[in-house]
Amino acid sequence: MQRLNLSFVWGFKRMKRLAFALIGAASLALIGCNRSNQDALNNAEMNQPSQDELNDQANQAAMDAANAEAAALAAQQQQANQAAADNGTNPTDAEEQNVSGM
């Protein structure tokens, strides 16, 4: 029987050991990166407003928008009333007939 070369045997085992060490280190790194922090999740949930608070905020925003629109319409009506008042008195019948005769 032929005698095996010892450097071949030990060299092959070194590669196995190196591969095993690299795979182990990579798996430990992946395990460390994939941890979920339950405390951070609970804190994020605590900082969220409740459903009632969101509804109150939405209702307040709708009321503010309605009030702003009502104020804009009132200002527009006031401007129209002021413009009508600035035009002076109504024309007489004679003035109207004079214009229609042109």
C-alpha angles and dihedrals in degrees: 000000000000120000116239121235108250094211088058092052096045092042091055091050090051090057090050091050092047092049091047091050093048093048091048093050092047092049092049090050091051093048091052093051096050100061117128115216106219093186091058090050092050092048091051090052092049092054093055116100118246124251092256092053091051091050091049091051092049092049092049091050091050091050091048091051092048092049091049091051092048091050091050092050091048091052091049091050091048090052090050091050091049091049091051091050092049092055090074130221127344114270119255123248091257092054091049092051090047091055094045090051093060 
